[in-house]
Amino acid sequence: MRYSLTVLHSLTCLTLLSWILPFLLTQGAAADQPIEPDLPPLTSEQDLTQLSLEELMNMEVTSVSKKPQKLSQAQAAIHVLSGEDIRRMGITTIPDALRLVPGLQVARIDSNKWAVSARGFNDRFANKLLVLIDGRSVYTPLFAGVYWEAQMVPLQDIDRIEVIRGPGGTLWGANAVNGVINIITKSTQDTQGAMASVTYGNEERGLGTLRYGGKAGDALAYRLYGQFMSRDSAFQEGGAHDDWQLGQGGLRTDWQPDTNDTVTVQGDYYQGTAGQRITTPVPADAAPLAPANLTTVNEDVKLRGGNILFRWHRLLSDKEDFTLQAYFDHVGREEASLYEDRQTIDLELQHHIPWLAHHDVLWGIGYRLTRDETRGNELFRLSPSDRTVDLISGFLQDEMSFFDDTFTVTIGSKFEHNDFSGFEYQPNIRMSWKPNSDHTIWGSVSRAVRTPARGEHDVRLRVVPTPATAPVSVAVVGNHDFEAENLLAWELGYRIHPTSTLNLDIAGFYNQYEDLRTFDAASPPPTITLPFSNKMHGHAYGVEVLAQWQAHPDWRLQATYSYLAMDLRLEDGSTSAEKLREGASPSHQATLWSRMTLPWNLEFDWDVRYVDSIRVAGSPVDGYFSTNARLGWRPTPQWDISLVGRDLLDNHHTEFLPTFLATQSTEVQRSIFLKTTWQFDMP
């Protein structure tokens, strides 16, 4: 293993430094001056580093059951990243924050694109992972995935990120097949005053955030923010041209006219560019598509979008409540091969009500309307170019508790109707046994579906020819008979808190997939068409382990390990290359994360990750080790300064390869940056 000596040396140095620094600094502090007591965090939220591991296990989460519950009672494989975790990671993007979550596969394709998935099928557009921001879906129905380059939530505003590995379709609907990522921002009550943050480094060429929070009377609180970022290109021989600039602004108000009602209104608008190198026809309508008509060009993809969300939560009693949510979302992209303008309107009503002695019922209905306008070229286009689709849904879930609430059974199902695959249902049954406060055993059986994307229904994508294949023309075409992909999942988990300083969380799964996407030739050369079809099935299984150890009141260690095995099989007669997707996710991943609070208001944090080798569309990508480190200093309670180094073990390395629209691959480079955050009160 080419990194073994470097990694061993780095781990040894980091471990020794972790042990030596506290001793030296404690001695220095004793000689010079008393150590200042623990400083409060830069916001009014509780500092989670001061919570015991038992208190962390009792954190409140909402993503598993769409209602508040303790993390230790969740009947799913869930991991929570707190706002304080994110601050101490020394990261600048949401995907980087997800790298330390067990069971997730996170890889950077270039400076502005990522592949993020859970439990396999990783790709730039990982179509079996649902991502939400404050309950608003950012899953694109065009390509079935997430434009991560357009998700720019200010990291200082994130309260927590709840990550569910495994199906979540019963409550969240289609496409929550292998996981759900729910990004939850802070209440405006927790972001009062002004905040300014600036980041600069060799790759992070500028990241600035301004935020102001205030009140209008006792019942209404608000915040406004603006943010701009600029990131340099990644590494590629001859230049990568994948630099990234994005600006975003937004507001949020929380109004609580009485103790029973809370009304939230929030919105964001962003605009920017994301560079890439892409092979495209010249001119755009060149035909036939041949090497002589193709060229690789540098282009800046134009990004723009905005959203506004309304949510009303009303308490009807101490155990009954309802939530009404509506949002409008607009996404615009303009690049050489595609112009997209999409508008979405989403309405949802949810009612939570106790029933009889041992039943806790949750039900809801929803409607979503999506309208898009697109333009393409000879390489990529949709027919029809414009389309309006709607989605009608409802769900019902009953949680039943027995034996003094030590044994819980949850049964429910989601019912949906969409314009592409018609009626879909997604039932599940979950059980948990909690014999005492230190042990929880849970299990589940779930069905989930991934509904067809707009592209799988209407696309015509010409495969870029090479001189060797030029006589043959290949096109991937949409199929109106393409069906939803189906998953039947079995899960089993165990959480244990054996001592006051140790937590263990173990989850295992077996996923059985049917009707997976394939492309099979429907016409002979010289013009080969490959329509979307459902001629593949398979299974995946694995285990995910999380261990947290409070080695010292000021030192916490977290280790994770994930194992994944996949076996995909084509139906007789199919020759689709989609089987190669089984190699796109690493079989083994491991992380070790250390967080240490030192005297003199210093913080020293580091992590080491191992990612196994993969094969993307048959092309190998070597496994790698990566180390990140952060040294933080808080000279005052309102001022935070951090020096961060990321990917420190080598100058540059490849993490993933592009598989879509003939973009060029680049390599992740070592980065060093300085970040300062200042919070202050304003009259």
PyMOL commands that set and color helices and strands:
alter all, ss='L'
color gray80, all
select helices_A, chain A and resi 4-32+48-50+53-57+71-73+83-89+94-100+148-150+155-157+169-172+188-190+291-293+454-458+577-583
alter helices_A, ss='H'
color red, helices_A
select strands_A, chain A and resi 60-61+69-70+77-82+104-110+113-118+129-133+136-137+139-140+145-146+158-165+179-185+193-201+204-216+220-231+244-255+261-281+294-315+321-334+339-355+359-375+380-382+386-402+407-418+422-436+439-450+459-462+473-477+485-499+502-519+527-552+555-570+588-598+602-611+614-616+619-621+624-636+639-646+652-653+668-669+671-680
alter strands_A, ss='S'
color yellow, strands_A
deselect
rebuild
show_as cartoon
